[in-house]
């Protein structure tokens, strides 16, 4: 009987560990990532997506994360993928807190839903489908 109890405890422990890992992954899921076409002056594409795609010129879109929305524009930190800095550099608003340049992109007509808490918002939530942002407001989409 002791062997059965130990086996039951081990199975229970494995299941609890698996559930914890799944919930930790869900908590880490980001809702502030956008990919943009940033190929330089030879490419005039203004493509924006919530998923990694290729630009019209054939190059892969560049990863960035939203640090603020103003009106229908997202201000992105264009740092290395995975960066979690937040906000603008207080000494230089052309850079994010980690010191990398920011990029302003229009979300108008992209089909992307985003949070805009009354003109200027730092909830930084973007999605390819309707939903709610961290502040509880409905995400909005600007078609044209």
N, C-alpha and C positions, 0 to 999 in steps of 0.2 A: 504494500500500500504506500510506503514511503516513496518508492520510485515513481509511482503515478503522480503523487503530490509534487515532487520535484519537477517532473516533466511538465505538469500543468503550469507551475510557476514560471518555468523557462519559456513556454509558449506564450504565456500572458506577457512576460517581459519583452519578448520579441515583438509582439503586436503593439504594445504601448510605445516602444521605441520607433517602430515604423510609423505610427500615427503622429508622433512628435515630429519626425523628419518631414512628413507631408505637410503638417501645419507650419513648420518653419520655412519650407520652400514657398508656401502660399504667402506667408508674411513678407518674404523677400521679393516677391513678384513686383516688378516696377510698372507704374502707370504714368511715367513721365518721359518715356523714351520716344523720340521721333527720328526718322531717317530722312536726310535731305540730299538732294543733288547739289554737290559742292565741288564741281569739276574745274572751276576756274573760268576765265573770260572766254575760252573757246566754246563753252557749253552754256547756253542761255536757258536751260531747263530750270523750272522752279518747282520741281516735283517734291512732294512731302508725303511720307507714309508712316504708319505705325509698325510696318513690317520691313525687314531687310529686302530690298529689291535692287534692280539695276536702273540707272538713269537712262534717259533716252539716248545718251551718247555711248551707252554700253558699260560704263564704269559702275562699280557698286556704290550705292548711296552711303553717305557718311552718318555714323551714329552721333547723336547729341541728346541732351536731356533738357527738358523745360525747367527754367528757373523762375519764370514769370510770364503771365499773359497780360497784354495791354490791348484792350479792344479786341480786334480779331487777329492780332499778331502774337506769336509765341517768341519769347526770347530764350534762345538755346545756348547752353554751355557746350562748346564743341571740343571737349576734352577727350581723353582716352575712354574707350568703352568700359563701363562699370563705375565711372566716377560718381560720387554721391554728394559733391559739394552743393551748397544751397545759397542762392542769392547772388547779387552783384557785388563786386569789389567796392567797398565804400569810398575808396580813393580814386577809382577809375571805373565808371559805369560801362565802359566798352569791354570790360573783362568780368568774368565770373569770380567767385570767391577763391577758386583754385589758381587764378591768374591767367587762364586761357581766354582768348577772345570769344565774345558772344556773337551770335548771328540772329538777326530778326527775320522771321519768316511769316508770311501771311497764311492763315488757315482758311481763308475765304475760298470757297469752291473746291476744297480738297476732299470733302466728305468725312473729315475727321471731326469727332465730337471732342469738345474741350470745356474746361471749367473757366468761367469768367465771373468772378464775384464782384460785379458792379464796376467794370471798367479796368481795374488792375487787380490781379489775383496771383497769389503764390501757392495755391493748392496743387498746381502742376499736374493735373490729371488730364490725360488724353486717351482716346479710345477710337476704335473703328466701328463701335456700335453704341447705341444710347445707354445711359446709366446715370449714376450719381457720382459727384466728386466728394472729396474728403469733408468738405464743409456742409454737405447734405443737399446742395443745389443740384438740379438736373444739368447734365452736360448739354451743351448747345452745339449746333452745327450751322454754319453759315454757308448757304448754297451758292450765292453769287454776290 
